[in-house]
């Protein structure tokens, strides 16, 4: 049976607006169209793991509108374990408001809602945890309790204190960042990249269209992107992490984990919305073999 992967962070409702122009002070512009999608980094990863056939558990703080929004039913449909959700009936669930103009410039507003309560809570002890974007103090506390820690600070890195960041890194087994975030981690901690690689067994750095690089105990593996017609790159990183982590818990070599992550990410970018076109394990294998050759078997 698959190991349960507990994912910590946001379950957010994404509201995406198409506008002619992004308003500045004292301006008003019409909205051309808008769409609502289910998102939030932690929920995106949990859903992707579950659709791939893994055991995913979500730790998130949600508001009284979580059920009425349809999000709870959506997660249950995919068999994501919601037993460790924190529910705050008096709060609103987390939402992201993203405005995109005709030239693809964006302005984003993020309402933490119930997620702001995480900083007050004492986390449970879990076996295998992935820390997605979330409250840094909560992440620091659960990292000390978990048996295995995967960490992706993401865009919330700017909210981390040096103390919380260092505390999490000291307990991290796999670190995921993009090329900008790894430099911020170094700057915030005063450590070099070599120092980080010496602390953490596996460090994965993504480079957008140039793929990703996996660092592990002095070894490096370059993982190319799987080429597809991309409509929305927003959920690519979350899908990559889901594929990588499920493959890792199933015992695949790191290079294969990266290739599986890249393959899952290729599905996510084909449609608008982070959870709208995620593959099953069999669909992933089919595309993997189209790009990387025969899918490896494990003992």
C-alpha positions in Angstrom: 0.0 0.0 0.0 1.2 3.5 -0.8 2.6 5.7 2.0 0.3 8.5 2.9 1.6 11.9 1.8 0.3 14.7 4.0 0.3 18.1 2.3 0.1 21.3 4.3 -1.0 24.7 3.0 -3.7 26.5 1.2 -7.0 25.2 -0.3 -7.9 28.4 -2.2 -10.6 29.4 -4.6 -9.0 31.1 -7.6 -11.0 33.9 -9.3 -9.3 34.8 -12.6 -10.4 38.0 -14.3 -9.7 39.1 -17.9 -9.6 42.9 -18.1 -8.7 45.4 -20.8 -6.5 47.4 -18.4 -5.3 46.9 -14.9 -6.6 49.9 -12.8 -4.3 52.2 -10.9 -5.4 54.7 -8.3 -8.8 56.2 -8.8 -9.4 54.3 -12.1 -12.2 51.9 -13.1 -12.0 49.5 -16.0 -14.5 46.9 -17.3 -14.0 43.1 -16.7 -14.2 41.2 -20.0 -14.8 37.9 -18.4 -14.0 35.9 -15.2 -13.7 32.3 -14.2 -13.6 30.4 -10.9 -11.3 27.4 -10.2 -10.3 25.3 -7.3 -6.7 25.9 -6.3 -4.2 26.6 -3.5 -0.8 24.9 -3.7 -1.4 22.3 -1.1 -4.8 21.2 -2.5 -3.4 21.2 -6.0 -0.7 18.7 -4.9 -3.1 16.6 -2.9 -5.6 16.3 -5.7 -2.8 15.4 -8.3 -1.4 12.7 -6.0 -4.9 11.3 -5.5 -5.8 11.2 -9.2 -2.4 9.5 -9.8 -3.6 6.8 -7.5 -1.7 7.7 -4.3 -2.9 8.3 -0.8 -3.1 12.1 -0.2 -4.1 13.9 3.0 -4.7 17.6 3.3 -4.0 19.8 6.2 -5.5 23.2 5.6 -7.6 25.8 7.4 -11.0 26.4 5.7 -13.9 28.7 6.4 -17.6 28.2 6.8 -18.2 28.6 3.0 -15.9 25.6 2.2 -18.7 23.1 1.7 -21.1 25.5 0.0 -18.4 26.5 -2.5 -18.3 22.9 -3.7 -14.6 22.6 -2.9 -15.1 20.0 -0.1 -17.2 17.8 -2.4 -14.6 18.1 -5.1 -11.8 17.0 -2.8 -13.9 14.1 -1.5 -14.7 13.1 -5.1 -10.9 12.5 -5.6 -10.6 10.6 -2.2 -8.4 13.2 -0.6 -8.3 12.6 3.2 -9.8 15.6 4.9 -9.7 14.3 8.4 -7.1 16.8 9.5 -8.7 19.9 8.1 -9.2 22.8 10.5 -12.6 24.3 10.2 -13.5 27.8 11.2 -17.2 28.4 10.4 -17.0 32.2 11.2 -14.2 32.7 8.7 -14.1 32.9 4.9 -12.1 30.3 2.9 -8.9 31.4 1.2 -9.2 33.1 -2.1 -6.9 34.5 -4.8 -8.0 37.3 -7.2 -5.9 37.5 -10.3 -6.4 40.2 -12.9 -4.8 39.8 -16.3 -4.8 42.5 -19.1 -4.6 42.2 -22.8 -0.8 42.3 -22.7 -0.7 39.5 -20.1 0.4 41.8 -17.2 -1.1 40.6 -13.9 -2.2 42.0 -10.6 -2.9 39.5 -7.8 -4.7 39.9 -4.5 -4.7 37.1 -2.0 -7.1 36.8 0.9 -5.8 34.3 3.5 -9.1 34.0 5.3 -9.2 31.0 7.5 -5.6 30.2 6.6 -4.4 33.0 8.8 -5.5 30.9 11.8 -2.8 28.3 11.2 -0.2 30.3 13.1 -2.2 29.7 16.3 -2.5 26.0 15.9 -0.5 23.0 17.2 0.1 20.5 14.3 -0.3 16.8 14.5 2.7 14.4 14.2 2.6 12.9 10.6 4.7 10.4 8.8 5.6 12.0 5.4 4.7 15.6 5.0 5.1 18.1 2.1 5.0 21.7 3.3 3.6 23.9 0.5 2.9 27.6 0.8 1.5 28.2 4.2 2.0 30.0 7.5 5.7 29.8 8.3 5.3 29.2 12.0 2.9 26.3 11.5 5.3 24.8 8.9 8.2 25.2 11.4 6.3 23.4 14.1 5.1 20.5 12.0 8.6 20.0 10.4 9.9 19.2 13.9 7.3 16.4 14.4 7.2 14.7 11.0 9.1 11.6 10.1 10.0 12.9 6.6 9.8 16.5 5.4 9.5 17.8 1.9 9.5 21.6 1.8 8.5 24.1 -0.9 8.4 27.7 0.5 7.1 29.1 -2.9 5.9 32.7 -3.1 5.3 32.8 0.7 9.1 32.7 1.2 9.1 36.5 1.8 6.9 36.0 4.9 9.4 33.7 6.6 11.6 34.8 9.4 15.2 33.7 9.3 14.6 31.6 12.4 11.6 29.8 11.0 13.3 29.2 7.6 16.4 27.8 9.2 14.4 25.6 11.6 12.5 24.0 8.7 15.6 23.6 6.6 17.3 21.7 9.5 14.5 19.2 9.3 14.1 19.0 5.5 14.8 15.9 3.5 13.7 17.3 0.1 13.7 21.0 -0.8 11.8 22.3 -3.9 12.5 25.8 -5.2 12.6 27.7 -8.4 15.8 29.4 -9.6 14.8 32.7 -7.9 13.7 31.1 -4.6 16.9 29.1 -4.1 18.9 32.4 -4.2 16.5 34.0 -1.7 16.9 31.0 0.6 20.7 31.5 0.4 20.4 35.3 1.0 18.0 34.9 3.9 20.0 32.3 5.7 23.5 33.7 4.8 24.4 30.3 3.4 25.9 29.4 0.0 24.2 26.9 -2.4 26.9 24.4 -1.4 26.0 24.9 2.2 22.3 24.2 1.4 23.3 21.1 -0.6 25.4 19.9 2.3 22.5 20.3 4.7 19.7 18.7 2.7 19.9 15.3 1.0 17.9 16.2 -2.1 17.4 19.7 -3.5 15.2 20.2 -6.7 15.5 23.5 -8.5 13.1 24.3 -11.4 14.1 26.5 -14.3 10.9 27.2 -16.2 11.2 26.1 -19.8 14.7 24.8 -19.1 13.4 22.0 -16.9 14.7 21.2 -13.5 17.9 20.0 -11.8 18.0 17.5 -9.0 20.9 17.7 -6.6 21.6 14.6 -4.4 24.7 13.9 -2.4 27.0 15.4 -5.0 25.1 14.0 -8.0 23.1 16.1 -10.4 20.3 15.1 -12.8 18.9 17.4 -15.4 15.2 16.9 -16.2 13.8 18.4 -19.4 10.3 19.7 -19.7 7.8 17.5 -21.6 6.8 19.7 -24.5 3.1 20.4 -25.0 0.9 23.4 -26.0 0.7 25.3 -22.7 -2.4 27.4 -22.0 -1.8 28.1 -18.2 1.6 27.5 -16.5 0.2 28.3 -13.0 -0.2 24.7 -11.7 3.0 23.3 -13.3 5.1 23.4 -10.1 2.4 21.8 -8.0 1.9 19.0 -10.5 5.6 18.4 -10.7 5.9 18.0 -7.0 2.9 15.6 -6.8 4.4 13.3 -9.5 7.9 13.5 -7.9 6.7 12.8 -4.4 4.4 9.9 -5.3 7.2 8.3 -7.4 9.7 8.9 -4.5 7.5 7.1 -2.0 7.0 4.3 -4.4 10.8 3.8 -4.5 11.7 5.1 -8.0 15.2 6.5 -8.6 15.5 10.3 -8.4 16.0 10.8 -12.1 12.8 8.8 -12.7 11.0 10.8 -10.0 12.0 14.0 -11.9 10.8 12.7 -15.2 7.5 11.6 -13.7 7.1 15.1 -12.2 7.8 16.7 -15.5 5.3 14.5 -17.2 2.6 15.2 -14.7 3.3 18.9 -15.1 2.8 18.7 -18.8 -0.8 17.7 -18.3 -1.5 20.6 -15.8 -0.4 23.3 -18.2 -2.7 22.2 -21.1 -5.8 23.6 -19.5 -6.7 26.8 -17.6 -7.0 25.9 -13.9 -4.6 24.0 -11.7 -6.8 20.9 -11.2 -8.6 20.6 -14.5 -6.5 18.2 -16.5 -4.5 16.0 -14.2 -3.5 12.5 -15.3 -4.0 9.0 -13.9 -0.9 6.9 -13.3 -1.6 5.0 -16.6 -2.0 8.2 -18.6 1.2 9.5 -17.1 3.1 6.4 -18.1 1.9 6.6 -21.7 3.2 10.2 -22.1 6.3 9.3 -20.1 7.2 6.6 -22.6 6.5 8.9 -25.6 9.2 11.3 -24.2 11.6 9.2 -22.1 11.3 5.6 -23.4 10.3 2.5 -21.6 8.8 3.2 -18.1 11.1 1.6 -15.5 9.8 -1.1 -13.2 10.7 -1.2 -9.5 11.4 -4.3 -7.5 
